[in-house]
């Protein structure tokens, strides 16, 4: 049935699953979430949730099955390498109740990338995918990620994950891009809180956030206004500046996202 003319446009949503014991232990710091959030916003997709889960079959299967039904897109990072603890591919196959197979094109890519005889059993693990999966390009080390339904399975290595995402992002279907404006000042959040709440109530279609900062010489707060309607965004940002001036502050414009 076609969408009614007065119905609001669809908001496309995504969840990121960061898979790996090394993230949970603190040994490795995640570098993928911020990149995904920005890239998805460029595609008009809202990253609504991020979960960090261990290299555990039950946890991966259950989480994937939960979030793939809740969000338009699911992006996983980690667990598709050549070692014994890289179990993401087999877990995705189990979540979709399909076989894990040696993908012929993935096999060909690996054999073409490594010297003759260098594709051992461990490396060949990276060519195993859930049956029916579509390969995602890896322009760096050739071992591909894959997509099955709305789940995109990417490497955990940031350079590879980012390169793969750039290759696939133009095929993602999204809605309106989220725009933002930021204004900083030397006032405290407690001074601004009442006026900000009133602004948020008047602009309930926008998201107005308050983020304090502490520097060696001073402190203050950065107020960020986000939304998809440029005119409403600019009008609300003007009111933020006016609020700051009314309270005795000096508004300073910061970064914007267009």
Backbone torsions as a table, in degrees:
resi	resn	phi	psi	omega
1	UNK	NA	130.0	-178.8
2	UNK	-66.6	152.0	-179.4
3	UNK	-72.4	136.1	177.0
4	UNK	-61.3	147.5	-176.3
5	UNK	-61.5	-29.9	-176.7
6	UNK	-94.9	3.6	179.4
7	UNK	-76.5	145.3	179.7
8	UNK	-66.7	148.8	178.6
9	UNK	-64.5	151.3	-179.0
10	UNK	-67.4	138.0	172.2
11	UNK	-99.3	119.5	-179.9
12	UNK	-87.9	133.5	-173.5
13	UNK	-122.9	157.8	-179.4
14	UNK	-142.9	156.4	173.4
15	UNK	-128.0	139.8	175.9
16	UNK	-109.7	129.8	175.1
17	UNK	-110.9	114.6	178.7
18	UNK	-96.4	112.2	-172.1
19	UNK	-106.6	124.4	176.2
20	UNK	157.2	127.7	175.7
21	UNK	-61.5	-30.1	-177.2
22	UNK	-67.0	-27.1	176.0
23	UNK	-74.4	-44.7	-178.4
24	UNK	-67.4	-28.8	-179.8
25	UNK	-80.5	-15.3	-177.3
26	UNK	88.2	-0.8	-179.1
27	UNK	-68.9	-33.2	178.8
28	UNK	-123.0	135.6	176.4
29	UNK	-94.9	133.4	-179.3
30	UNK	-68.2	135.4	176.1
31	UNK	-120.0	5.4	-170.8
32	UNK	-94.9	-29.0	-172.6
33	UNK	-63.8	-48.2	-177.9
34	UNK	-61.1	-40.6	178.7
35	UNK	-63.2	-45.9	179.4
36	UNK	-61.6	-43.3	-178.7
37	UNK	-59.4	-45.6	-179.3
38	UNK	-68.5	-43.4	-179.4
39	UNK	-64.7	-39.2	178.8
40	UNK	-68.3	-39.1	177.5
41	UNK	-60.8	-39.3	177.5
42	UNK	-60.3	-31.0	179.5
43	UNK	-88.5	2.2	-179.6
44	UNK	77.4	30.3	-179.4
45	UNK	-121.0	133.0	-178.3
46	UNK	-92.6	123.3	172.2
47	UNK	-79.2	105.1	-172.8
48	UNK	-92.6	-24.0	-173.8
49	UNK	-153.7	144.2	174.8
50	UNK	-130.3	131.0	176.4
51	UNK	-127.1	141.3	174.2
52	UNK	-110.9	121.0	-175.1
53	UNK	-129.4	156.6	-175.6
54	UNK	-80.5	170.7	172.9
55	UNK	-77.2	72.2	-176.1
56	UNK	-135.0	124.7	-173.5
57	UNK	-56.3	-50.9	-177.2
58	UNK	-61.1	-42.3	-178.7
59	UNK	-65.3	-43.3	-178.4
60	UNK	-66.8	-47.8	-178.0
61	UNK	-61.3	-48.2	-177.7
62	UNK	-64.2	-42.3	-177.8
63	UNK	-68.5	-43.9	178.7
64	UNK	-60.4	-44.7	-179.4
65	UNK	-65.5	-32.4	177.5
66	UNK	-70.0	-51.7	-169.9
67	UNK	-79.4	-25.5	-179.7
68	UNK	-69.8	-20.0	176.5
69	UNK	-89.7	-15.6	-174.7
70	UNK	-97.3	-30.3	-174.3
71	UNK	-119.6	158.0	177.1
72	UNK	-68.8	-35.3	-179.0
73	UNK	-133.2	144.8	171.1
74	UNK	-127.8	130.1	176.3
75	UNK	-119.1	123.5	175.7
76	UNK	-107.5	146.4	173.8
77	UNK	-128.6	136.9	175.7
78	UNK	99.9	152.5	171.8
79	UNK	85.0	20.8	178.3
80	UNK	-121.5	27.6	177.8
81	UNK	-88.9	-161.8	-172.8
82	UNK	-95.8	-0.5	-172.6
83	UNK	-96.4	171.0	-173.0
84	UNK	-62.5	-28.1	-177.8
85	UNK	-89.6	4.0	175.6
86	UNK	-89.3	91.4	-170.8
87	UNK	-117.6	8.9	-174.5
88	UNK	-61.8	-43.7	-176.8
89	UNK	-59.9	-46.2	-178.8
90	UNK	-68.3	-31.1	177.7
91	UNK	-69.7	-39.2	177.1
92	UNK	-63.9	-41.4	177.0
93	UNK	-58.9	-43.2	179.4
94	UNK	-65.7	-39.7	179.7
95	UNK	-61.0	-36.3	-179.7
96	UNK	-93.6	1.5	178.6
97	UNK	57.3	46.0	175.9
98	UNK	-127.7	167.5	180.0
99	UNK	-75.9	151.2	168.7
100	UNK	-91.9	120.3	-174.1
101	UNK	-123.0	159.9	171.1
102	UNK	-79.9	109.3	-175.6
103	UNK	-76.9	121.0	-173.7
104	UNK	-61.1	-37.8	179.8
105	UNK	-71.5	-38.6	176.2
106	UNK	-63.8	-39.9	176.8
107	UNK	-60.5	-44.5	-180.0
108	UNK	-63.0	-40.7	179.4
109	UNK	-62.0	-44.3	-179.7
110	UNK	-66.6	-43.2	-179.1
111	UNK	-66.0	-28.9	177.4
112	UNK	-80.1	-20.6	-177.3
113	UNK	-86.7	-40.0	-176.6
114	UNK	-92.2	156.8	175.9
115	UNK	-61.6	157.7	179.5
116	UNK	-54.1	131.5	179.2
117	UNK	83.7	-3.0	-176.0
118	UNK	-89.9	-9.5	179.6
119	UNK	-85.4	89.2	-179.0
120	UNK	-85.3	-175.8	-176.9
121	UNK	-61.1	-39.2	-179.2
122	UNK	-63.7	-47.6	179.9
123	UNK	-64.9	-33.8	-179.8
124	UNK	-67.0	-18.3	174.0
125	UNK	-56.0	-32.7	-176.2
126	UNK	-74.0	-7.3	177.2
127	UNK	-97.9	0.5	179.3
128	UNK	-89.8	127.4	-176.4
129	UNK	-134.5	160.3	170.5
130	UNK	-62.7	140.9	178.6
131	UNK	-58.4	131.3	-179.1
132	UNK	92.8	-3.3	-178.8
133	UNK	-73.1	151.5	174.8
134	UNK	-103.7	132.9	-178.1
135	UNK	-71.3	146.1	173.0
136	UNK	-112.6	132.0	-171.3
137	UNK	-68.3	143.1	174.2
138	UNK	-123.4	95.0	-175.6
139	UNK	-74.4	-3.2	-176.9
140	UNK	-97.7	-60.2	-176.6
141	UNK	-116.0	5.5	173.9
142	UNK	73.5	-27.6	178.6
143	UNK	-62.6	113.2	-169.0
144	UNK	-80.3	155.0	162.0
145	UNK	-84.0	-169.6	178.4
146	UNK	-156.6	162.5	175.8
147	UNK	-126.2	137.5	170.5
148	UNK	-136.1	119.2	-173.6
149	UNK	57.5	-122.6	-178.2
150	UNK	-100.6	15.4	-178.7
151	UNK	-106.4	121.8	-179.7
152	UNK	-108.5	120.7	-173.3
153	UNK	-107.7	114.5	-172.9
154	UNK	-119.6	159.5	176.7
155	UNK	-66.2	157.7	176.5
156	UNK	-85.7	-23.6	179.0
157	UNK	-64.4	120.3	-171.8
158	UNK	-55.7	-42.4	-177.8
159	UNK	-62.7	-39.6	-179.9
160	UNK	-73.1	-44.9	179.1
161	UNK	-57.8	-45.7	-177.7
162	UNK	-65.9	-41.1	179.3
163	UNK	-64.5	-41.2	178.3
164	UNK	-65.8	-43.4	-179.5
165	UNK	-62.3	-41.2	178.6
166	UNK	-60.1	-36.9	-179.6
167	UNK	-68.6	-35.2	-174.6
168	UNK	-94.3	-17.3	-168.4
169	UNK	-62.8	-30.6	-177.7
170	UNK	-71.6	-10.6	177.2
171	UNK	-95.8	-1.8	-179.1
172	UNK	-80.3	138.7	178.1
173	UNK	-96.8	125.0	-178.7
174	UNK	-137.4	-175.2	178.4
175	UNK	-109.5	-142.3	-178.6
176	UNK	-72.6	141.1	177.6
177	UNK	-71.6	141.6	176.1
178	UNK	-80.9	124.2	178.8
179	UNK	-101.0	160.4	178.7
180	UNK	-150.9	154.1	171.7
181	UNK	-136.0	144.9	179.0
182	UNK	-129.7	146.0	178.9
183	UNK	-136.1	129.8	179.6
184	UNK	-111.9	155.9	176.4
185	UNK	-158.7	169.9	-177.9
186	UNK	-93.0	15.1	178.2
187	UNK	-86.1	156.8	176.7
188	UNK	-84.8	158.3	-179.9
189	UNK	-61.1	-35.4	-179.3
190	UNK	-62.9	-30.7	178.0
191	UNK	-73.1	-36.2	-174.5
192	UNK	-88.1	-18.4	-166.6
193	UNK	-55.1	-47.8	-176.2
194	UNK	-63.1	-48.4	-179.6
195	UNK	-64.4	-36.6	178.3
196	UNK	-65.8	-39.8	178.5
197	UNK	-62.6	-38.9	178.5
198	UNK	-67.8	-39.5	176.3
199	UNK	-62.3	-46.0	-179.4
200	UNK	-60.6	-37.3	179.3
201	UNK	-65.9	-35.4	179.7
202	UNK	-77.4	-28.2	-179.3
203	UNK	-116.9	63.6	-175.1
204	UNK	-74.8	-5.8	174.2
205	UNK	-87.9	-4.8	179.2
206	UNK	-113.2	164.9	176.0
207	UNK	-114.9	117.8	-179.8
208	UNK	-111.9	115.1	-176.8
209	UNK	-113.6	151.4	-179.7
210	UNK	-121.8	125.0	-173.3
211	UNK	-132.6	100.7	-178.5
212	UNK	-69.9	152.3	175.0
213	UNK	-133.5	151.2	179.0
214	UNK	-130.4	119.0	178.6
215	UNK	-115.4	172.2	-176.1
216	UNK	-59.5	-39.7	-174.5
217	UNK	-98.7	-19.9	-175.3
218	UNK	-157.6	-179.3	175.1
219	UNK	-141.2	166.5	178.5
220	UNK	-178.9	-158.6	-177.2
221	UNK	-145.6	143.8	173.0
222	UNK	-109.5	125.1	179.8
223	UNK	-103.0	125.9	-175.8
224	UNK	-117.3	127.2	178.1
225	UNK	-109.9	126.9	-176.6
226	UNK	-129.9	141.8	177.8
227	UNK	179.3	176.3	-177.6
228	UNK	-102.1	-13.4	-179.7
229	UNK	-96.8	109.0	-173.9
230	UNK	-61.0	-42.7	-177.7
231	UNK	-64.2	-45.5	177.9
232	UNK	-62.1	-39.5	180.0
233	UNK	-61.2	-47.4	-178.3
234	UNK	-66.6	-40.0	178.7
235	UNK	-63.7	-44.8	179.2
236	UNK	-64.3	-38.7	179.2
237	UNK	-64.4	-38.0	175.5
238	UNK	-60.6	-39.4	179.3
239	UNK	-69.1	-32.9	174.8
240	UNK	-62.3	-45.3	178.2
241	UNK	-60.9	-42.3	-179.5
242	UNK	-63.8	-40.7	178.0
243	UNK	-60.6	-44.8	-179.8
244	UNK	-61.2	-45.2	179.8
245	UNK	-63.6	-41.5	-179.8
246	UNK	-59.4	-33.8	-178.2
247	UNK	-90.4	7.6	175.6
248	UNK	91.8	11.0	-179.3
249	UNK	-96.9	173.1	179.9
250	UNK	-119.9	100.7	-176.0
251	UNK	-70.3	134.8	177.7
252	UNK	-123.3	120.9	-179.3
253	UNK	-68.4	139.9	178.6
254	UNK	-114.5	-153.3	-177.0
255	UNK	-68.9	151.6	176.2
256	UNK	-130.6	157.5	176.2
257	UNK	-120.4	117.1	177.6
258	UNK	-115.0	NA	NA
